[in-house]
Amino acid sequence: MAIKNVLVVDDSATDTHLLSEMLKKHGYSVSTAANGEEGIAKAKKEKPDLILMDIVMPGMSGFEATRSITKDPETSSIPVIICSTKGQETDKAWGLRQGAKDYLVKPITEKLLIEKLKAL
């Protein structure tokens, strides 16, 4: 499946903008959500091809949102890549256990991001 539509879930306007611009530059269509709850709702409504998920957000964490998305039959086929400043090995392991396909530590380079998307 070719990835065309990406949902960016991040409470940081700066990070959302940076990721969105990188993706748009390479022809991806981008929608955004500012927290985990909104991310889950948009995932169900829009059925994006991929979700980039932050971890530290107000309310529901990215770990919780990832688990919810990957365990729900309606959205379980949507791959999630966690994009977080939390770079400990335990964070990465926990993120992958929640169902994420990959884990990137911010700041994320455009080259790495696009390579990961093409690899999925």
C-alpha positions, 0 to 999 in steps of 0.5 A: 500500500502506498502512503499518501495521507498522513495524520500528524498527532502532536500538541506542539504547533512547531513540531506539527508544522515542521513534520507537515512541511516535510511531508507536503514537500514530498507529495503527502497529504497531511491532516493534524490533531492536537491531542490523543483523543482528537487523533483517535477520532480523526483516525476513525473518520479519515482513515489515513494511510499512516499516523505520526504520533507524539507521546507527551500530550495533555490528556491522553498520552500518545502511548494510550492513543497508539494502543487504542488505534492499533487495538480497534478493528476499525483502525488497526490496519493504520500503521503508527510511527511514534515521534517523540523527544522521549528517547530512552530504550524503555520508551521505544520498547513500550511504544512498540508494545503498544502497536507502533510500527516504528519509533523516531526520536525528535528532532527528526530529519526529513531524510529519515522520515521519508525513508521510514515512510517509504519502507512501510 
